[in-house]
């Protein structure tokens, strides 16, 4: 800001001007030239707890790209406003939407992300995190590897149970949406790309996602079983002792791709296998959701969100597959038996059947 307390953008500032940090009130220097974007920086020996030092050119450029994009959209946008109440300075703030936008180009501790998000929540502001595109770890057309850093950046939309991750490159906003975890780090997702310089948009088709999902299931069945986690070993022991079932022959219904699957911080086949076995072992054909949730919690399954929504969606898919029927509020009835087979060929054939089923029907 200027010596009169007015906000000043670096791209409009003059070299001979005197400027101050609106957070710590210390004098700052203007840096601009032919090889760098204009920006303010603290002098070497000055310490400011309200700003991030060493801001990269990538971060500066991305921040300005987003700022000018929203300006073109006729949005009331603020660049780096300082919120005195929580002592935080987001990259951007959409005033009318009360929406904070943070652009993150480097991996930072998850505790810091949560603390910042909580601060905005205390101000009753919504927040969206956008990540530098160089931090996308793509494994295939629909597959990505997500770390705890990525999971902390998830933007979820309660009305639809869907979740999204946003990435920014030099010209466009990339969205990974409908995240469906296969394991703790391996995730399937649809992607779209929105140009920030024109109205062009690209999308991947959902039908092909399901086909790739079931191919991954089959690949998982055919690979040697190594490096199981403690929870996976517990499931393996249970299945073998009670059904003489090997891990490679888990029912295909333990691999259902759910839009709320991201709410569970476990491999898809782990938590869905337990649910399937709970239903199978119910003596009474009628069972309640509350009982399943109680048993699931007793297994110390980890969730990113309360589990009821993911469990209800799973039961809904079992309805589509005619395994159960819903007969009341949170009450279900077994309709057809859950098939347990140690024949790998039959398991692969059932995968093919479900691949075809999900290709033809739109659930997620």
Beta strands, then each sheet from edge to edge (+ up, - down):
strand 1: 19-20
strand 2: 27-33
strand 3: 36-42
strand 4: 77-79
strand 5: 92-94
strand 6: 99-104
strand 7: 126-132
strand 8: 143-145
strand 9: 155-157
strand 10: 162-168
strand 11: 172-181
strand 12: 186-195
strand 13: 201-203
strand 14: 286-288
strand 15: 324-328
strand 16: 331-334
sheet 1: 1+ 2- 3+
sheet 2: 4+ 5- 6+ 7+ 10+ 9-
sheet 3: 4+ 5- 6+ 7+ 10+ 11- 12+ 8-
sheet 4: 4+ 5- 6+ 7+ 10+ 11- 12+ 13-
sheet 5: 14+ 16- 15+
end
